């Protein structure tokens, strides 16, 4: 089944909340709606479900408008943002999803009960069927509400902030359940605030601002520093790894501060970067593989020259690292392990040593952390001959200060 939203505008009171919205979604697609509060995400879902009538435009399912509310409820499942509290049993809450299929006296049949229990099983809540809904945790209640949507057996799920107010483990679990359903041939439109969560699970992103779809496409194409600044008014760092995208706040550093570049990896530079940043230095790092803990620290604290996960340092990344070293006031070579993949970091460190700006943390004997062979060992000896050498990370700050005079 394919949903087409074509030229839809919606007016609430005197305000036009949606303006000429057009997009499509079909089976096997998980579309995430991103935008600030008041941008029109909830209005869009309610309009698609038929709760609101568009001022102009049309919503089509497989090329035609949905007729009755009952017909819409068999094809579209809607999960509202707010979960109402009730003392009903879990199974009774889920059975409400079968309402579009009940006829006559609206009494459920055996097939309705089976559908409800199957839906609970899909979200891992079948053993709590007889528990009171009000006794559940937030994450458990949200899974029951999802099960209610699943029991409805819709082709397209409309989910309004399904991960709101949940801890990170529950958020991921909810999104994995939704993705699993989509992979079975359904479709989902999910209004969500967490950009990292959206980029991890969505096949397509719509970014909405003031009721207008301003960006649309694959997460890796749509989520950029420019688009987030435009839509949310926030300065962030966006890093891409394969088809994935990761964002973090961009630290505002005053102009005029001296810069220290840290050559690190595998967690060897985290404490050094924090220590330097806390006393007022600009901090950068490289070359570090994306999602390495040192990469996460560098993204949070300053700048980073990065490389794809589990990949060796490329020519372009090595050159960027050299350029970063040349514009830095001092460089620190952390107590990192060296293998063939990051051997070029030693070459970069030697370049810094030749420039007279290198501090080396030589806490662990190099032979114990050298996995790149004799060539790396010989190179490290040359580095030590030209660098300021300390034995502990705690000594780095004093060494940098002395180096900079």
PyMOL commands that set and color helices and strands:
alter all, ss='L'
color gray80, all
select helices_A, chain A and resi 41-49+69-75+90-101+110-122+126-128+133-135+138-151+168-183+195-201+219-222+225-232+270-278+293-301+315-326+344-354+366-369+374-386+393-404
alter helices_A, ss='H'
color red, helices_A
select strands_A, chain A and resi 2-12+15-26+30-34+56-61+64-65+76-79+156-160+187-191+204-209+212-217+236-241+244-249+259-263+282-289+303-307+330-333+358-361+388-390
alter strands_A, ss='S'
color yellow, strands_A
deselect
rebuild
show_as cartoon
